[in-house]
Amino acid sequence: MRQIVLDTETTGLEISQNHRIIEIGAVELVNRKFTGKNFHRYINPEREIDEGAMAVHGISSEFLADKPTFQLIAKELFDFIDASELVIHNAPFDVGFLNHEIAKLRENLAPIETRCRIFDTLAMARRLHPGQRNNLDALCKRYSVDNSQRELHGALLDAEILADVYLLMSGGQVDMNINPTFGNDRGASDAKITLSRISSDRPELCIIAVTKDEKILHDKKLENLRSLSGKCLWLDLGI
């Protein structure tokens, strides 16, 4: 399973006012593991940046003056994300801006949803934590993900942080490794996921060993399942 965790920064909030993308950051996950492959580009929006937006991300028009336009980076971006599942926090915002940029291209290209599946982590967080704050900073605090470097919003940093938050929110056994070795040397069948940034304040995981009596009750339950159905996968596998 190939997923691309993606974030953008923009000149402002409204597509209707022709605001544009100025930064794209994306991180590749394969089978819920970081591969080390990232996509990161600054983009010349060919317009001014709102003061409110610049206060959020700190990117100025002067900095972007010599950067390529979206037209020039579009193929590279599409090659990176095609046929993946895009994991985005507040996906309608970023997808809307991506489609706004696609519509401006000289080629008659279809919307981003025709290239990729879209998964919205904000919608997921609202289902898991109804009535609570579910922005990225709040989720980092809730899941003990280190966001201490996030003084300003940045697309690649936010994508890296979101990848960890998503992996924790979506479950699975977690290897608490702050400095992971990228790649798939443990094999695709390994159920563990490796995170890129875990807060040093996160408490140690509590490991509770099964007692002898609990093991006896567990084995009896499995034997009962086998007697009812004629088979029991856990027993057959020796689990």
N, C-alpha and C positions, 0 to 999 in steps of 0.2 A: 504494500500500500504506500503510494507516494503522496505526501502532503506538503504543501508550501504554506508556511505561516508568513503572512504578508501585512505590511503596514505602509501607509503613505502620509506625507505632510503636504499641505496645500497652501495656496495664497490666501485663502479665506474659506468660509463655510458654505457658500451658496453657488451651486452650478448655474442657477438662473442669472447670476451676476458675472458669469463667465470666469469664475475662479478656476485655477489650474493646479495640477500636481507639480510639486517642486522636488520631492524626494520619494523614492521607493526603496524599501528594504524587505528582503524575503529570505527565509531560512528553510532549507530542505530537510524533511523527515522521511525516512523510509522504514516501514514497519515500526513506527514510533521511536526511531532512533535518529539522532543528529548525524548527518553524513559529512558535515564540514563544508558543504556547498552552499554558498550564499549568493544573493544578487543584491547589489546596492548601487544606486545611481542618483546623482543630483541632476535636476532638469531645469533648463531655462524656460520659465513660463511665458515669456514675451509679454509680461504685464507686471504692474506693481503688486507688492505684497501688503495686505492689510496690516495695520499696526498691531491689532489684536492677535492676529495669527503669528506675527513675528515675535511677539512677547511669549508665545507658547513654545515655538521651536527654535527661535534665535537665528533663523536663516534670512539673510538680507538679499535684496535685489543685486547689490554690488557683487556679492559672493557668487551669485548664479549667472552673472553676465557672460562668462566664458564657457558655461556648461552647455551640453547638447540639448536640443529640443526633444520633446517626446517622439516626434517623427523619427529621429535618428537612433533612439534606443528601443523603439517598439519591437522590432524583430527579435532582438536579444532577450527582451522581457518575455515575449510570447514563447520563444524556444525554451525558456527556463520553466514557465508555469504550465505549458500545454499538457492536457490530459491528466492533471493533478487535481487534488482537492485543495482549494484555497481555504485556509483557516484564518479568519479575520475577526477582530473585535469591533462590533458595530458594522457588520459587513455592508449594509445598504449604503453607508457613507462612502467607503472606499470603492465599492463596486460601481456606485454612481459616478464617481470621479473618473475611474478607469474607462467606463463606457463613454463619458463625456470626451475624454481624450481620443478614444478610438473613433468616435464620430467625426472628429476633426481631421483624421488622416486622409490622405489623398486616395488610398485604397478603400474600396467599399467592403469593410470588414464587419463581421457579426459581433454582437455584444460578448462580453467576457464570459457570460454564463454558458455560451455554446462551446467554449474551450475547456472550462473547468467546472467541477462541482463546487458549491459554495457552502462553507460551514461557519455559522456566526457564533463565536464564543460568548458574546454578550447575551444572546438569547438563551444559550445554555446556562450561563451564570444566573440569569433571572429565574430559570426553572429550578436550579439547585438552591438558590438563596433569595427567595421572594421577599420583597419589602426591604432589602438591604442595598447598600451602595455596591455597585458592581463594575465600577470603572477599573482600569488596570492597576492603579495604585492600591485600591481597596482589596483587590484580589491578591496582589503580591503580599499584603499584610496578612490576609486570611490564610494563605497557603505557604507563608514563610519563604517567599522567593525574594532574593536580594535585588532591590531596585535602587540601591544607594547611588548609583551612577546616573540616575535619571533626573538630573536637575532641570533639563529641558527635554522636550519630546524630540526623539530622533527615530527615523523609520527603522533602521537596522537594529538598534538597541531595543526598541519597543517590540520588534518581531521576535528577537531572541528571548526577551522576558515573557512575551505572550506564549511562546512555544512551551516554556516550562509550566506556566499556569495552565495551559490547555492539557498537557500531559497529566498534571496532578488532578485537574477537575474531571478528566475523562477516565480516571482509574487506572489500574494496572500496577504491578509490582514495580517499585521505584528504587533505583540505585542512586544513593545520595552522593554523587561524585561531582565536586565543584569544577574540576578540571578534567573533563572526559577525554578519552582517546577516541577520535572520530573513526568511523568505519563500522564494519559489520563482522568483526573478527570472532564474535561470540556466536554467530549464526543467526539466521532469520527466525528460527524457532524459539530463541530465548525470549522469555516473557518479560524480562526486565526492561525498564526504560531508563536512560541516563539523562540527568538534568544538567544544564549548563551553569546554573547559578542558584545556590541554595543559601539562605540566610544563615549566618553563623549563630544567630539566636535561636534557630530551630532546635527544639529539644530532641534528645536521642530517641530513636524508635524503641518502643517497649516490645521485647520479644517474650511471649508467653509460651512456655513449653507445655505440651500435653502431659497430663498425669497418667499413671498406670490404669486407674479406674476409668478415666475418660477414654483411653485407648481400647479397653475391653468393651465399653458401651458402644464405641464407634464401630468396632468389628462386628458386634452383634447386629447393629443396624444394617450394615452392609450385607451380612448373611441373610437378614430378613428380606432385603430388597432382592437378593438373588433367588430366594425361595418363591417370591411372588412373580417374578418375570423370567426366571430361568437363566439370567445372566446379570452381572454387575461389573461395569467397566473398571471401577476403582480396584476391585479384587483381582480382576484379570491383569491389570497393570501393576499389581503389587503395591498400590498406594495405601 
